[in-house]
């Protein structure tokens, strides 16, 4: 039987995706000087997001030429001195990494929304797979196992019961009934059904309804 994701679990995943991809708003300004035209590295938590906000030197600062950055700081060289904004919200325009994060978040949420829709569809399909005549509580005698059997089939396909004093669980999908180590093919018969072991056609159990069902 195809399993569907509980909608509560899917909702939790959606919230987790939003929290995981939502950018923080903390930022700070860092001034870095290339005194005497020498290379200088200024440590700062950049999270790989840096924006030059004010040039201090007469020498024009050109990114990738005489200034740059990594996740742990900003570097300047050959006379560039400037004030930089570093941190999560340092990009406010253009196509920034922040924009990419938002696109990733949107994609994640869209994917999880699709999972939620499929989960709902699969749940409805599971319920349609169980015919109304197969829903309810039934009793029969298993001559092969030499035990009385009582079985309850729910609308969603879940199966519970007991045989010879032992409880068991299983599932019903279409005409396939799985209980413990056995798999049966069921066919409607009177006010119940006949279950035939898929692995041994001689192993059959005739079940009769005990109540009005669900």
Backbone as CSV, one residue per row, in Angstrom:
resi,resn,N_x,N_y,N_z,CA_x,CA_y,CA_z,C_x,C_y,C_z
1,UNK,0.836,-1.194,0.000,0.000,0.000,0.000,0.871,1.244,0.000
2,UNK,0.601,2.181,-0.859,1.377,3.422,-0.918,1.070,4.271,0.289
3,UNK,2.122,4.666,0.981,1.944,5.447,2.208,1.900,6.927,1.890
4,UNK,1.066,7.658,2.591,0.976,9.106,2.388,1.538,9.814,3.606
5,UNK,2.039,11.030,3.413,2.588,11.806,4.492,1.461,12.453,5.295
6,UNK,1.478,12.347,6.644,0.490,13.057,7.452,0.591,14.542,7.181
7,UNK,-0.551,15.203,7.045,-0.561,16.618,6.718,0.100,17.438,7.810
8,UNK,0.013,16.998,9.070,0.659,17.720,10.157,2.170,17.711,9.972
9,UNK,2.718,16.570,9.520,4.157,16.469,9.278,4.560,17.395,8.152
10,UNK,3.749,17.436,7.077,4.055,18.301,5.939,4.061,19.759,6.368
11,UNK,3.075,20.166,7.206,3.027,21.546,7.688,4.279,21.888,8.468
12,UNK,4.759,20.936,9.282,5.980,21.155,10.047,7.164,21.352,9.125
13,UNK,7.236,20.556,8.047,8.334,20.679,7.080,8.312,22.022,6.386
14,UNK,7.114,22.512,6.051,7.001,23.823,5.407,7.538,24.916,6.330
15,UNK,7.137,24.870,7.600,7.603,25.876,8.554,9.116,25.791,8.717
16,UNK,9.653,24.559,8.757,11.096,24.383,8.910,11.839,24.950,7.720
17,UNK,11.280,24.750,6.526,11.927,25.279,5.318,11.973,26.800,5.348
18,UNK,10.880,27.424,5.794,10.841,28.884,5.868,11.839,29.415,6.880
19,UNK,11.927,28.746,8.031,12.847,29.202,9.062,14.287,28.997,8.638
20,UNK,14.540,27.882,7.924,15.906,27.559,7.523,16.425,28.515,6.474
21,UNK,15.538,29.037,5.627,15.988,29.873,4.516,15.737,31.350,4.741
22,UNK,15.003,31.713,5.794,14.732,33.129,6.060,16.006,33.824,6.510
23,UNK,16.431,34.905,5.829,17.674,35.565,6.185,17.543,36.391,7.453
24,UNK,18.647,36.461,8.211,18.667,37.322,9.380,18.838,38.758,8.915
25,UNK,18.567,39.712,9.795,18.650,41.111,9.394,19.849,41.819,10.019
26,UNK,20.676,41.067,10.786,21.807,41.688,11.446,22.880,42.072,10.431
27,UNK,23.448,43.264,10.570,24.555,43.707,9.729,25.377,44.713,10.511
28,UNK,26.597,44.982,10.008,27.444,45.963,10.651,28.357,46.599,9.609
29,UNK,28.907,47.752,9.942,29.832,48.428,9.053,31.256,48.218,9.535
30,UNK,32.142,47.953,8.588,33.551,47.724,8.891,34.392,48.625,8.001
31,UNK,35.320,49.368,8.602,36.245,50.200,7.832,37.570,49.464,7.702
32,UNK,38.084,49.417,6.482,39.325,48.690,6.229,40.252,49.600,5.409
33,UNK,41.518,49.742,5.879,42.445,50.704,5.279,43.661,50.007,4.684
34,UNK,44.018,50.451,3.500,45.252,49.986,2.861,46.310,51.060,3.062
35,UNK,46.866,51.127,4.270,47.839,52.164,4.612,49.144,51.938,3.844
36,UNK,49.599,53.006,3.204,50.828,52.916,2.433,50.693,52.035,1.214
37,UNK,49.444,51.784,0.816,49.208,50.955,-0.357,49.413,49.474,-0.121
38,UNK,49.503,49.110,1.176,49.772,47.713,1.495,48.476,46.913,1.656
39,UNK,48.629,45.602,1.463,47.505,44.669,1.653,47.106,44.650,3.124
40,UNK,45.789,44.660,3.381,45.293,44.595,4.754,44.021,43.751,4.787
41,UNK,43.956,42.872,5.765,42.778,42.003,5.926,42.068,42.382,7.212
42,UNK,40.771,42.700,7.109,39.970,43.101,8.273,38.956,42.003,8.580
43,UNK,39.132,41.411,9.730,38.252,40.301,10.106,36.847,40.792,10.426
44,UNK,35.857,40.067,9.948,34.445,40.385,10.216,33.599,39.219,9.740
45,UNK,32.481,38.998,10.406,31.554,37.956,9.964,30.741,38.507,8.799
46,UNK,31.059,38.070,7.610,30.380,38.607,6.426,29.274,37.707,5.913
47,UNK,29.359,36.405,6.231,28.431,35.433,5.644,28.417,35.566,4.121
48,UNK,29.592,35.958,3.582,29.772,36.123,2.129,28.828,37.164,1.531
49,UNK,28.508,38.200,2.318,27.670,39.297,1.835,28.298,40.619,2.257
50,UNK,28.823,41.335,1.287,29.525,42.591,1.570,29.130,43.637,0.535
51,UNK,28.986,44.887,0.996,28.675,45.994,0.094,29.520,47.208,0.483
52,UNK,30.182,47.788,-0.475,30.963,48.996,-0.223,29.987,50.165,-0.097
53,UNK,30.006,50.825,1.068,29.042,51.898,1.301,29.686,53.289,1.243
54,UNK,31.029,53.355,1.509,31.679,54.669,1.472,33.171,54.505,1.212
55,UNK,33.634,55.125,0.158,35.064,55.096,-0.137,35.759,56.163,0.673
56,UNK,36.858,55.790,1.331,37.600,56.722,2.180,38.857,57.230,1.469
57,UNK,39.459,56.391,0.679,40.727,56.743,0.020,40.501,57.546,-1.255
58,UNK,41.587,58.234,-1.706,41.550,58.900,-3.003,41.612,57.868,-4.128
59,UNK,42.285,56.756,-3.831,42.378,55.679,-4.824,41.014,55.016,-4.978
60,UNK,40.593,54.868,-6.217,39.284,54.256,-6.448,39.325,52.776,-6.097
61,UNK,38.330,52.335,-5.351,38.249,50.927,-4.936,37.447,50.140,-5.968
62,UNK,38.054,49.117,-6.468,37.401,48.262,-7.459,37.366,46.829,-6.935
63,UNK,36.149,46.293,-6.829,36.012,44.921,-6.327,36.715,43.953,-7.269
64,UNK,37.352,42.953,-6.658,38.129,41.922,-7.347,39.471,42.453,-7.867
65,UNK,39.677,43.775,-7.758,40.949,44.355,-8.184,41.771,44.739,-6.958
66,UNK,41.245,45.695,-6.167,41.983,46.079,-4.964,41.151,45.956,-3.685
67,UNK,40.030,45.298,-3.796,39.324,44.895,-2.578,38.468,43.663,-2.872
68,UNK,38.184,42.921,-1.796,37.367,41.717,-1.918,37.020,41.193,-0.538
69,UNK,36.476,40.018,-0.468,36.039,39.487,0.833,35.887,37.976,0.771
70,UNK,35.803,37.384,1.948,35.409,35.990,2.083,34.452,35.919,3.266
71,UNK,34.164,34.726,3.734,33.173,34.589,4.816,33.664,35.181,6.130
72,UNK,34.979,35.335,6.261,35.529,35.739,7.555,36.089,37.152,7.581
73,UNK,36.000,37.886,6.476,36.516,39.234,6.512,36.587,39.906,5.152
74,UNK,37.099,41.153,5.164,37.254,41.976,3.962,38.738,42.296,3.790
75,UNK,39.230,42.307,2.562,40.621,42.693,2.319,40.679,43.897,1.367
76,UNK,41.685,44.712,1.571,41.934,45.850,0.685,43.416,45.836,0.307
77,UNK,43.752,46.490,-0.798,45.130,46.482,-1.284,45.361,47.680,-2.207
78,UNK,46.637,48.064,-2.410,47.067,49.081,-3.368,46.319,50.408,-3.214
79,UNK,46.183,50.836,-1.954,45.658,52.163,-1.684,44.162,52.266,-1.464
80,UNK,43.430,51.185,-1.607,41.971,51.240,-1.390,41.669,51.223,0.098
81,UNK,40.923,52.217,0.553,40.410,52.247,1.925,38.932,52.605,1.847
82,UNK,38.103,51.856,2.581,36.661,52.088,2.451,35.911,51.528,3.646
83,UNK,34.658,51.958,3.721,33.740,51.427,4.737,32.810,50.438,4.046
84,UNK,32.697,49.268,4.644,31.907,48.201,4.051,30.781,47.786,4.997
85,UNK,29.659,47.473,4.401,28.550,46.898,5.172,28.593,45.394,4.979
86,UNK,28.650,44.679,6.088,28.753,43.219,6.018,27.592,42.592,6.780
87,UNK,27.168,41.435,6.352,26.095,40.718,7.044,24.955,40.374,6.129
88,UNK,23.896,39.811,6.695,22.808,39.211,5.937,22.059,40.190,5.053
89,UNK,21.847,41.440,5.512,21.020,42.336,4.717,21.857,43.376,3.977
90,UNK,23.164,43.046,3.743,24.040,44.023,3.112,23.666,44.284,1.667
91,UNK,23.004,43.319,0.999,22.535,43.548,-0.361,21.081,43.961,-0.316
92,UNK,20.788,45.127,-0.898,19.398,45.582,-0.904,18.880,45.805,-2.306
93,UNK,19.726,45.573,-3.291,19.287,45.811,-4.663,19.970,44.848,-5.592
94,UNK,19.444,44.727,-6.812,20.050,43.860,-7.807,19.800,42.403,-7.499
95,UNK,20.573,41.560,-8.161,20.408,40.116,-8.000,21.434,39.644,-6.991
96,UNK,21.073,39.658,-5.714,21.990,39.306,-4.642,21.806,37.866,-4.218
97,UNK,22.735,37.417,-3.327,22.602,36.085,-2.748,21.325,35.989,-1.938
98,UNK,20.924,37.126,-1.360,19.670,37.152,-0.602,18.496,36.802,-1.514
99,UNK,18.515,37.353,-2.730,17.455,37.032,-3.684,17.454,35.549,-4.000
100,UNK,18.681,34.994,-4.132,18.775,33.562,-4.419,18.201,32.749,-3.282
101,UNK,18.478,33.198,-2.023,17.935,32.491,-0.867,16.414,32.481,-0.890
102,UNK,15.836,33.632,-1.272,14.377,33.707,-1.318,13.819,32.776,-2.387
103,UNK,14.536,32.682,-3.520,14.092,31.775,-4.573,14.170,30.327,-4.122
104,UNK,15.251,30.003,-3.398,15.390,28.648,-2.865,14.266,28.347,-1.891
105,UNK,13.960,29.342,-1.020,12.878,29.150,-0.047,11.558,28.920,-0.756
106,UNK,11.299,29.735,-1.790,10.044,29.589,-2.530,9.959,28.217,-3.183
107,UNK,11.103,27.758,-3.736,11.109,26.440,-4.359,10.858,25.337,-3.356
108,UNK,11.465,25.481,-2.153,11.279,24.469,-1.121,9.831,24.395,-0.667
109,UNK,9.234,25.575,-0.466,7.836,25.616,-0.022,6.914,25.053,-1.100
110,UNK,7.203,25.409,-2.365,6.382,24.889,-3.464,6.467,23.373,-3.524
111,UNK,7.691,22.845,-3.331,7.856,21.392,-3.359,7.102,20.713,-2.235
112,UNK,7.160,21.305,-1.036,6.462,20.716,0.105,4.947,20.843,-0.039
113,UNK,4.516,21.945,-0.670,3.082,22.093,-0.925,2.604,20.998,-1.865
114,UNK,3.455,20.644,-2.846,3.109,19.566,-3.768,3.012,18.244,-3.027
115,UNK,3.945,18.012,-2.078,3.893,16.796,-1.273,2.593,16.746,-0.479
116,UNK,2.184,17.900,0.075,0.943,17.948,0.849,-0.255,17.585,-0.023
117,UNK,-0.264,18.130,-1.255,-1.372,17.834,-2.162,-1.394,16.360,-2.523
118,UNK,-0.208,15.788,-2.780,-0.134,14.370,-3.117,-0.541,13.508,-1.929
119,UNK,-0.142,13.944,-0.716,-0.509,13.189,0.479,-2.025,13.136,0.627
120,UNK,-2.678,14.294,0.412,-4.132,14.344,0.507,-4.786,13.474,-0.556
121,UNK,-4.228,13.527,-1.766,-4.769,12.725,-2.866,-4.595,11.241,-2.592
122,UNK,-3.394,10.872,-2.078,-3.137,9.460,-1.788,-4.045,8.944,-0.686
123,UNK,-4.316,9.810,0.305,-5.205,9.404,1.389,-6.601,9.125,0.858
124,UNK,-7.083,10.021,0.003,-8.412,9.823,-0.591,-8.432,8.562,-1.453
125,UNK,-7.318,8.330,-2.185,-7.252,7.152,-3.024,-7.279,5.883,-2.183
126,UNK,-6.532,5.898,-1.042,-6.529,4.742,-0.149,-7.938,4.404,0.308
127,UNK,-8.718,5.462,0.605,-10.070,5.223,1.080,-10.951,4.650,-0.029
128,UNK,-10.750,5.103,-1.260,-11.537,4.582,-2.376,-11.166,3.139,-2.693
129,UNK,-9.907,2.752,-2.352,-9.462,1.403,-2.663,-10.232,0.340,-1.872
130,UNK,-10.794,0.708,-0.723,-11.524,-0.247,0.111,-13.008,-0.170,-0.223
131,UNK,-13.532,-1.229,-0.806,-14.952,-1.274,-1.147,-15.789,-1.271,0.120
132,UNK,-16.957,-0.686,0.053,-17.806,-0.562,1.234,-18.186,-1.921,1.810
133,UNK,-18.343,-2.922,0.937,-18.728,-4.238,1.443,-17.610,-4.908,2.246
134,UNK,-16.366,-4.395,2.101,-15.236,-4.991,2.817,-14.935,-4.270,4.120
135,UNK,-15.700,-3.217,4.421,-15.461,-2.452,5.637,-16.352,-2.970,6.753
136,UNK,-15.745,-3.269,7.900,-16.520,-3.762,9.032,-15.762,-4.838,9.787
137,UNK,-16.476,-5.554,10.641,-15.880,-6.634,11.428,-16.432,-7.974,10.950
138,UNK,-15.538,-8.930,10.748,-15.916,-10.234,10.196,-15.286,-11.347,11.026
139,UNK,-15.946,-12.520,10.976,-15.421,-13.691,11.679,-15.389,-14.888,10.742
140,UNK,-14.395,-15.715,10.986,-14.276,-16.913,10.169,-13.431,-17.950,10.887
141,UNK,-13.353,-19.143,10.276,-12.537,-20.212,10.845,-11.464,-20.591,9.839
142,UNK,-10.206,-20.534,10.276,-9.073,-20.884,9.429,-8.748,-22.354,9.661
143,UNK,-9.210,-23.200,8.742,-9.001,-24.645,8.908,-7.536,-25.028,8.747
144,UNK,-6.789,-24.240,8.011,-5.362,-24.529,7.826,-4.588,-24.290,9.119
145,UNK,-4.898,-23.143,9.772,-4.238,-22.809,11.032,-4.987,-23.375,12.242
146,UNK,-6.239,-23.814,11.993,-7.090,-24.379,13.036,-7.346,-23.371,14.165
147,UNK,-7.747,-22.162,13.758,-8.055,-21.120,14.743,-9.251,-20.314,14.266
148,UNK,-9.988,-19.773,15.240,-11.034,-18.808,14.912,-10.376,-17.463,14.669
149,UNK,-10.899,-16.740,13.691,-10.311,-15.467,13.322,-11.386,-14.384,13.321
150,UNK,-11.063,-13.249,13.931,-11.919,-12.072,13.835,-11.083,-10.948,13.248
151,UNK,-11.640,-10.263,12.283,-10.887,-9.223,11.591,-11.751,-7.982,11.419
152,UNK,-11.151,-6.815,11.618,-11.836,-5.533,11.439,-11.097,-4.723,10.383
153,UNK,-11.829,-4.282,9.367,-11.255,-3.510,8.274,-11.832,-2.095,8.323
154,UNK,-10.958,-1.109,8.403,-11.376,0.286,8.479,-11.450,0.905,7.085
155,UNK,-12.182,2.010,6.930,-12.344,2.629,5.603,-11.031,2.994,4.923
156,UNK,-10.009,3.366,5.714,-8.736,3.741,5.114,-7.854,2.571,4.732
157,UNK,-8.296,1.332,5.042,-7.513,0.166,4.677,-6.743,-0.461,5.818
158,UNK,-6.776,0.145,7.013,-6.091,-0.450,8.156,-6.854,-1.685,8.629
159,UNK,-6.101,-2.679,9.065,-6.697,-3.946,9.483,-6.186,-4.323,10.869
160,UNK,-7.104,-4.724,11.745,-6.744,-5.271,13.052,-7.561,-6.526,13.280
161,UNK,-7.101,-7.346,14.197,-7.863,-8.556,14.480,-7.131,-9.463,15.445
162,UNK,-7.685,-10.648,15.654,-6.998,-11.642,16.466,-7.349,-13.028,15.939
163,UNK,-6.372,-13.920,16.107,-6.536,-15.296,15.649,-5.915,-16.223,16.682
164,UNK,-6.714,-17.136,17.190,-6.198,-18.057,18.198,-5.699,-17.365,19.445
165,UNK,-6.334,-16.246,19.793,-5.949,-15.520,20.998,-4.813,-14.534,20.793
166,UNK,-4.312,-14.417,19.571,-3.216,-13.488,19.299,-3.686,-12.337,18.413
167,UNK,-3.309,-11.123,18.826,-3.660,-9.948,18.032,-2.759,-9.839,16.808
168,UNK,-3.286,-9.234,15.745,-2.475,-8.975,14.567,-2.966,-7.699,13.898
169,UNK,-2.145,-7.141,13.059,-2.499,-5.969,12.272,-2.159,-6.240,10.812
170,UNK,-2.702,-5.429,9.935,-2.435,-5.619,8.518,-2.991,-4.469,7.705
171,UNK,-3.203,-4.733,6.434,-3.718,-3.684,5.553,-4.496,-4.323,4.410
172,UNK,-5.397,-3.524,3.844,-6.174,-3.952,2.687,-6.047,-2.893,1.615
173,UNK,-5.611,-3.307,0.430,-5.518,-2.415,-0.705,-6.167,-3.102,-1.892
174,UNK,-7.268,-2.552,-2.346,-8.001,-3.207,-3.426,-8.507,-4.558,-2.949
175,UNK,-8.044,-5.633,-3.585,-8.457,-6.985,-3.189,-7.346,-7.724,-2.459
176,UNK,-6.251,-7.027,-2.121,-5.132,-7.674,-1.448,-5.169,-7.398,0.047
177,UNK,-5.291,-8.453,0.814,-5.336,-8.373,2.265,-4.035,-8.935,2.823
178,UNK,-3.303,-8.097,3.547,-2.042,-8.528,4.137,-2.199,-8.581,5.643
179,UNK,-1.940,-9.766,6.212,-2.037,-9.968,7.655,-0.869,-10.833,8.096
180,UNK,-0.012,-10.239,8.920,1.138,-11.010,9.396,1.999,-11.508,8.249
181,UNK,2.275,-12.815,8.227,3.132,-13.388,7.184,2.346,-13.821,5.955
182,UNK,1.035,-13.614,5.970,0.197,-14.058,4.852,-0.290,-12.890,4.002
183,UNK,-0.535,-13.192,2.737,-1.184,-12.242,1.838,-2.327,-12.974,1.147
184,UNK,-3.526,-12.415,1.284,-4.718,-13.045,0.730,-5.319,-12.194,-0.389
185,UNK,-6.001,-12.859,-1.271,-6.831,-12.178,-2.260,-8.268,-12.384,-1.827
186,UNK,-9.023,-11.273,-1.645,-10.378,-11.421,-1.132,-11.394,-11.224,-2.261
187,UNK,-12.519,-11.908,-2.104,-13.612,-11.814,-3.069,-14.924,-11.829,-2.300
188,UNK,-15.802,-10.937,-2.659,-17.066,-10.819,-1.945,-17.862,-12.110,-2.033
189,UNK,-18.458,-12.494,-0.888,-19.254,-13.721,-0.832,-20.357,-13.526,0.204
190,UNK,-21.608,-13.434,-0.251,-22.729,-13.241,0.664,-22.586,-11.939,1.421
191,UNK,-22.710,-12.012,2.755,-22.562,-10.809,3.570,-21.140,-10.684,4.118
192,UNK,-20.212,-11.338,3.466,-18.813,-11.279,3.888,-17.897,-11.422,2.689
193,UNK,-16.826,-12.169,2.870,-15.907,-12.381,1.759,-15.102,-13.655,1.984
194,UNK,-14.538,-14.163,0.898,-13.663,-15.319,0.969,-12.233,-14.858,0.722
195,UNK,-11.330,-15.267,1.596,-9.923,-14.895,1.480,-9.114,-16.111,1.051
196,UNK,-8.380,-15.993,-0.044,-7.566,-17.079,-0.566,-6.094,-16.694,-0.463
197,UNK,-5.308,-17.533,0.183,-3.879,-17.285,0.358,-3.203,-17.240,-1.011
198,UNK,-2.494,-16.133,-1.287,-1.818,-15.976,-2.582,-0.751,-17.036,-2.771
199,UNK,-0.109,-17.454,-1.693,0.958,-18.447,-1.786,0.471,-19.884,-1.763
200,UNK,-0.784,-20.105,-1.396,-1.335,-21.466,-1.317,-2.842,-21.378,-1.522
201,UNK,-3.302,-21.674,-2.726,-4.719,-21.532,-3.058,-5.614,-22.467,-2.255
202,UNK,-5.029,-23.489,-1.635,-5.841,-24.395,-0.797,-6.152,-23.789,0.560
203,UNK,-5.413,-22.743,0.910,-5.619,-22.082,2.196,-6.660,-20.980,2.013
204,UNK,-7.895,-21.280,2.410,-8.981,-20.324,2.247,-9.738,-20.143,3.550
205,UNK,-10.219,-18.911,3.747,-11.011,-18.612,4.942,-12.250,-17.852,4.502
206,UNK,-13.408,-18.327,4.950,-14.669,-17.662,4.634,-15.069,-16.803,5.815
207,UNK,-15.197,-15.494,5.581,-15.536,-14.555,6.649,-16.981,-14.081,6.493
208,UNK,-17.673,-13.980,7.618,-19.032,-13.497,7.655,-19.086,-12.237,8.513
209,UNK,-19.861,-11.245,8.054,-19.964,-9.993,8.800,-20.643,-10.218,10.140
210,UNK,-20.118,-9.553,11.185,-20.701,-9.686,12.514,-21.592,-8.511,12.889
211,UNK,-21.503,-7.396,12.148,-22.301,-6.228,12.471,-22.705,-5.521,11.198
212,UNK,-23.163,-4.273,11.359,-23.657,-3.514,10.212,-22.525,-2.796,9.474
213,UNK,-21.301,-2.859,9.999,-20.168,-2.225,9.340,-20.041,-0.773,9.717
214,UNK,-19.363,0.012,8.868,-19.066,1.422,9.155,-19.841,2.323,8.212
